[in-house]
Amino acid sequence: PESFRLKVKVVGDFISEDDSPKDDIHKTTYKILFPHVKAIITSISVSANIPPIFLPDINIDNQSVYMIENPKK
């Protein structure tokens, strides 16, 4: 089988104007960015002339959230 690796890094800048818990903010921003990541991956795979890659939807509300604080800030 042929090997294929695709790595996409998407960064979003968000401002929270309330005191929501960080895990709630993480889940909300994930829900905003993930559809764009899915579209980018599908677009890249089609542009590479391979069958399109369609990522499944992921319900983050049912997942554990692990956050890593940025030590540079």
C-alpha atoms as one frame of an Amber mdcrd trajectory, in Angstrom:
protein
   0.000   0.000   0.000   1.054   3.529  -0.703   1.831   5.766   2.218   0.264
   9.184   2.586   0.651  11.694   5.380  -1.078  15.031   5.611  -0.496  17.466
   8.443  -2.576  20.621   8.717  -2.154  23.254  11.388  -4.948  25.783  11.753
  -4.701  28.647  14.206  -7.591  30.826  15.291  -7.476  33.953  17.404 -10.471
  34.318  19.674 -11.441  36.772  22.380 -13.689  35.689  25.216 -15.606  38.540
  26.756 -16.963  36.554  29.670 -15.521  34.326  32.362 -16.441  31.013  30.754
 -14.412  28.014  31.890 -11.425  27.348  29.613 -12.690  23.914  28.622 -15.982
  25.451  27.409 -14.049  28.028  25.390 -11.873  25.253  23.926 -14.922  23.250
  22.856 -16.580  26.290  21.283 -13.489  27.302  19.311 -13.013  23.694  18.187
 -16.576  23.655  16.842 -15.846  26.865  14.926 -12.528  25.727  13.413 -13.102
  22.022  12.732 -15.398  22.466   9.692 -12.668  24.579   8.080 -10.041  21.912
   8.822 -12.283  19.269   7.245 -12.702  21.388   4.109  -8.962  22.095   3.858
  -8.066  18.403   4.121 -10.634  17.428   1.507  -9.412  20.187  -0.808  -5.748
  19.215  -0.423  -6.471  15.549  -1.109  -8.468  16.374  -4.240  -5.724  18.745
  -5.434  -3.193  15.939  -4.935  -5.220  13.860  -7.421  -6.113  11.190  -4.882
  -9.559  10.176  -3.681 -10.919  12.879  -1.409 -10.398  12.459   2.314 -13.533
  13.196   4.308 -12.994  13.494   8.052 -15.935  12.358  10.149 -17.724  14.762
  12.429 -16.511  14.577  16.008 -18.774  15.398  18.927 -16.318  17.151  21.214
 -18.961  17.526  23.922 -18.558  13.794  24.632 -14.748  13.966  24.726 -12.310
  14.740  27.497 -10.569  18.056  26.959  -6.834  18.217  27.530  -5.368  21.687
  27.446  -1.695  22.534  27.427  -0.887  26.033  28.568   1.519  27.907  26.339
   4.636  28.446  28.489   5.779  31.348  26.272   2.911  33.568  27.414
